[in-house]
């Protein structure tokens, strides 16, 4: 049976390094989080690249996300990965899209 969720989780000692969850149901919440001390070291980008390879193999053509803005938010991270603003918002969070069929 196919698990409808894709999960990546890495741990070092007792610290959760990062968690990435994707659900195929639009009503579910998705997360990509990297623990503060490990941010900026490429762990989140590697997890997203693995996720993107999986999605492309399934024929998925677009991936959407929304995120906090500001200095402590992940907006720059998603933009560096190629996500672009759609112009839509979820509450006060802007939505971004990454086209996977490029």
For each residue, the residues with C-beta under 8 A, 3 or more apart:
1:
2:
3: 6
4: 23 24 25
5: 21 22 23 24 28
6: 3 21 22 51 54
7: 19 20 21
8: 18 19 20 47 50 51
9: 16 18 19 20
10: 16 17 18 43 47
11: 14 15 16 17
12: 15 17
13:
14: 11
15: 11 12 35 37
16: 9 10 11 19 35
17: 10 11 12 34 35 38 43
18: 8 9 10 32 33 34 35 38 43 44 47
19: 7 8 9 16 31 32 33
20: 7 8 9 31 32 33 44 47 48 51
21: 5 6 7 30 31 32
22: 5 6 30 51 55
23: 4 5 28 29 30
24: 4 5
25: 4 28
26:
27:
28: 5 23 25
29: 23
30: 21 22 23 65
31: 19 20 21
32: 18 19 20 21 44 47 48 65 74
33: 18 19 20
34: 17 18 38 39 43 44
35: 15 16 17 18 38 39
36: 39
37: 15
38: 17 18 34 35 41 43
39: 34 35 36 44
40:
41: 38
42: 45 46
43: 10 17 18 34 38 46 47
44: 18 20 32 34 39 47 48 74 77
45: 42 48 49 77 80 81
46: 42 43 49 50
47: 8 10 18 20 32 43 44 50 51
48: 20 32 44 45 51 52 81
49: 45 46 52 53
50: 8 46 47 53 54
51: 6 8 20 22 47 48 54 55
52: 48 49 55 56 63 98 100
53: 49 50 56 57
54: 6 50 51 57 58
55: 22 51 52 58 60 63 100
56: 52 53 59 60 100
57: 53 54
58: 54 55
59: 56
60: 55 56 63 100
61: 99 100 101
62: 97 98 99 100 101
63: 52 55 60 83 97 98 100
64: 86 95 96 97 98
65: 30 32 78 83 95 96 98
66: 89 90 93 94 95 96
67: 73 74 75 78 93 94 96
68: 72 73 74 75 93
69: 73 75 93 94
70: 73 75
71:
72: 68
73: 67 68 69 70
74: 32 44 67 68 77 78
75: 67 68 69 70 78 79 94
76: 79 80
77: 44 45 74 80 81
78: 65 67 74 75 81 83 96 98
79: 75 76 82 83 84 96
80: 45 76 77
81: 45 48 77 78 98
82: 79 98
83: 63 65 78 79 96 97 98
84: 79 96 97 98
85: 94 95 96
86: 64 94 95 96 97
87: 95
88: 94 95
89: 66 92 93 94 95
90: 66 93 95
91:
92: 89
93: 66 67 68 69 89 90
94: 66 67 69 75 85 86 88 89
95: 64 65 66 85 86 87 88 89 90
96: 64 65 66 67 78 79 83 84 85 86
97: 62 63 64 83 84 86
98: 52 62 63 64 65 78 81 82 83 84
99: 61 62 102
100: 52 55 56 60 61 62 63
101: 61 62
102: 99
